[in-house]
Amino acid sequence: MTTANKITLARIALIPVFMVLASLSQGWAQWAALGVFALASLTDGIDGHIARKYNQVSNFGKFVDPLADKLLVFAALLIFVADGRMPAWACMLILARELVVSSLRMVAASQGVVIQASIWGKIKTFSHMVCILLLLAGAGTLFSWMVPLCTVVMSVTAVVSGVIYIKDNFAVVRDGVSKKEK
């Protein structure tokens, strides 16, 4: 197993730690949850950098890295919905986008095509991570206007990146070929 893949798996292992800490009401636990989430978020860039720099890009990494990102974001969204910091509709919108994109990836994989994350997917992931960090840092209590702003940013980037992803890759479902291969 490559170093990049080990880092990705470590990110997945941090998710239950984050959820437990974020679920506790003590102030120290909230700050610890923020720290764990920030560390897990940083590993996303680190594993990708290592994979490219040291030629460790693998099909396993191409599938597990985005899955780790999704699981980390889903964990935070579930915490936010449970404590009222995010409306359920926004969480569902973001989850639906991820399920549609993941389904498209599975269809592509069944046809021997591996679809890597696009720049729009990276923008979506980055914006989600920043918004989640803001919400974990107490933006909802310190600056109440940030909660709806983060909800809108996360929802819009999910929809835009999802539409572009489907548009660019629907040919995999229809014809068995990605747009980039033509």
C-alpha positions as CSV (number, residue, x, y, z in Angstrom):
1,M,0.0,0.0,0.0
2,T,1.3,3.4,-1.0
3,T,2.0,6.3,1.4
4,A,-0.7,8.3,-0.3
5,N,-3.3,5.6,0.3
6,K,-2.3,5.2,3.9
7,I,-2.9,8.9,4.4
8,T,-6.3,8.6,2.8
9,L,-7.2,5.7,5.1
10,A,-6.0,7.7,8.1
11,R,-8.5,10.4,7.0
12,I,-11.3,7.8,7.1
13,A,-10.1,6.7,10.5
14,L,-10.3,10.2,11.9
15,I,-14.1,10.5,11.0
16,P,-15.5,8.6,14.0
17,V,-13.1,10.5,16.3
18,F,-14.4,13.8,14.8
19,M,-18.1,12.7,15.1
20,V,-17.7,11.8,18.8
21,L,-15.9,15.0,19.6
22,A,-18.4,17.1,17.6
23,S,-21.3,15.4,19.4
24,L,-20.1,16.4,22.9
25,S,-21.3,19.7,24.3
26,Q,-18.2,20.7,26.1
27,G,-16.2,23.6,24.7
28,W,-12.9,21.7,24.6
29,A,-14.6,18.9,22.6
30,Q,-15.8,21.4,20.0
31,W,-12.3,22.8,19.6
32,A,-10.9,19.3,19.4
33,A,-13.5,18.4,16.7
34,L,-12.4,21.5,14.8
35,G,-8.8,20.4,15.1
36,V,-9.5,16.8,14.0
37,F,-11.6,18.0,11.0
38,A,-8.9,20.5,10.0
39,L,-6.2,17.7,10.2
40,A,-8.4,15.3,8.2
41,S,-9.0,18.1,5.6
42,L,-5.3,18.8,5.2
43,T,-4.6,15.1,4.5
44,D,-6.7,15.5,1.4
45,G,-4.2,17.8,-0.2
46,I,-1.2,16.0,1.3
47,D,-2.2,12.5,-0.1
48,G,-2.9,14.0,-3.5
49,H,0.5,15.8,-3.6
50,I,2.4,12.7,-2.5
51,A,0.6,10.5,-5.0
52,R,1.5,12.9,-7.9
53,K,5.0,13.7,-6.8
54,Y,6.1,10.2,-6.1
55,N,4.1,8.5,-8.8
56,Q,1.7,6.8,-6.4
57,V,-1.5,7.5,-8.3
58,S,-3.6,4.3,-8.2
59,N,-7.1,3.3,-9.1
60,F,-7.6,2.5,-5.4
61,G,-6.6,6.1,-4.5
62,K,-8.8,7.5,-7.3
63,F,-11.8,5.9,-5.7
64,V,-11.0,5.9,-2.0
65,D,-9.8,9.6,-1.9
66,P,-13.1,11.1,-3.0
67,L,-14.9,8.6,-0.8
68,A,-12.9,9.8,2.2
69,D,-13.8,13.4,1.4
70,K,-17.5,12.5,1.1
71,L,-17.6,10.6,4.4
72,L,-15.8,13.5,6.2
73,V,-18.2,16.1,4.8
74,F,-21.3,13.8,5.4
75,A,-20.2,13.4,9.0
76,A,-20.1,17.1,9.5
77,L,-23.3,17.7,7.7
78,L,-25.1,15.2,9.9
79,I,-23.8,16.9,13.0
80,F,-24.9,20.3,11.7
81,V,-28.4,19.0,10.9
82,A,-28.7,17.3,14.2
83,D,-27.9,20.5,16.2
84,G,-29.8,22.8,13.9
85,R,-26.9,24.6,12.2
86,M,-28.0,23.4,8.7
87,P,-31.4,22.8,7.2
88,A,-32.0,19.2,6.2
89,W,-32.9,20.2,2.6
90,A,-29.3,21.5,2.1
91,C,-27.8,18.3,3.5
92,M,-30.1,16.2,1.3
93,L,-29.1,18.3,-1.8
94,I,-25.4,17.8,-1.1
95,L,-25.9,14.1,-0.4
96,A,-27.9,13.6,-3.6
97,R,-25.2,15.3,-5.7
98,E,-22.6,12.9,-4.2
99,L,-24.7,9.9,-4.8
100,V,-25.4,10.8,-8.4
101,V,-21.7,11.5,-9.1
102,S,-20.6,8.3,-7.3
103,S,-23.2,6.3,-9.3
104,L,-21.9,7.7,-12.5
105,R,-18.3,6.8,-11.4
106,M,-19.5,3.2,-10.7
107,V,-21.0,2.9,-14.2
108,A,-17.8,4.2,-15.7
109,A,-15.7,1.8,-13.7
110,S,-17.9,-1.1,-14.8
111,Q,-16.9,-0.1,-18.3
112,G,-13.2,0.1,-17.5
113,V,-13.2,3.9,-17.3
114,V,-11.8,5.7,-14.3
115,I,-13.1,9.3,-13.9
116,Q,-10.8,11.5,-11.9
117,A,-12.0,14.5,-9.9
118,S,-12.4,17.7,-12.0
119,I,-11.4,21.2,-11.0
120,W,-15.1,21.8,-10.2
121,G,-15.2,18.9,-7.8
122,K,-12.1,20.2,-6.1
123,I,-13.6,23.7,-5.8
124,K,-16.7,22.1,-4.3
125,T,-14.7,20.1,-1.9
126,F,-12.5,23.1,-0.9
127,S,-15.5,25.4,-0.3
128,H,-17.3,22.7,1.7
129,M,-14.2,22.2,3.9
130,V,-13.9,25.9,4.5
131,C,-17.6,26.4,5.3
132,I,-17.5,23.4,7.6
133,L,-14.4,24.8,9.4
134,L,-16.2,28.1,9.8
135,L,-19.3,26.5,11.3
136,L,-17.2,24.3,13.6
137,A,-15.3,27.4,14.8
138,G,-18.5,28.9,16.0
139,A,-19.5,31.1,13.1
140,G,-23.1,30.2,13.8
141,T,-22.9,31.8,17.2
142,L,-20.3,34.5,16.6
143,F,-21.5,35.6,13.2
144,S,-25.0,34.3,12.6
145,W,-25.0,35.5,9.0
146,M,-22.4,32.9,8.1
147,V,-24.7,30.0,8.6
148,P,-27.0,30.8,5.7
149,L,-24.0,32.0,3.7
150,C,-22.2,28.7,4.2
151,T,-25.4,26.8,3.4
152,V,-25.8,28.7,0.1
153,V,-22.1,28.3,-0.8
154,M,-22.2,24.6,-0.1
155,S,-25.5,24.0,-1.9
156,V,-24.5,26.1,-5.0
157,T,-21.1,24.5,-5.4
158,A,-22.6,21.0,-5.0
159,V,-25.2,21.7,-7.7
160,V,-22.9,23.5,-10.2
161,S,-20.1,20.9,-9.9
162,G,-22.7,18.1,-10.1
163,V,-24.3,19.4,-13.3
164,I,-20.9,20.0,-14.9
165,Y,-19.7,16.5,-13.9
166,I,-22.8,14.9,-15.4
167,K,-22.6,17.0,-18.6
168,D,-18.9,16.1,-19.0
169,N,-19.3,12.4,-18.2
170,F,-22.8,11.3,-19.2
171,A,-21.3,9.8,-22.4
172,V,-19.8,7.1,-20.2
173,V,-23.3,5.9,-19.4
174,R,-24.7,6.5,-22.9
175,D,-21.7,5.4,-25.1
176,G,-19.2,3.8,-22.7
177,V,-16.7,6.6,-23.4
178,S,-15.9,9.7,-21.4
179,K,-15.9,13.1,-23.1
180,K,-12.1,13.5,-22.3
181,E,-11.3,10.3,-24.2
182,K,-12.9,11.5,-27.4
